[in-house]
Amino acid sequence: MPRYQYLLEQAERAERLAKSALDALTVERLMAFAADCRREITQVSQKEA
């Protein structure tokens, strides 16, 4: 599995979990993780281009 695909799956999973989380801190951390994954996806895709 390519790195960008793995990161995309992780970001999507974190975003789904954040929608069902009741704890504000958990939501914040999941969304921050998803944002980090999406930033890394951008970096990975730029290196491959």
Secondary structure by P-SEA (a helix, b strand, c coil): ccaaaaaaaaaaaaaaaaaacccaaaaaaaaaaaaaaaaaaaaaaaaac
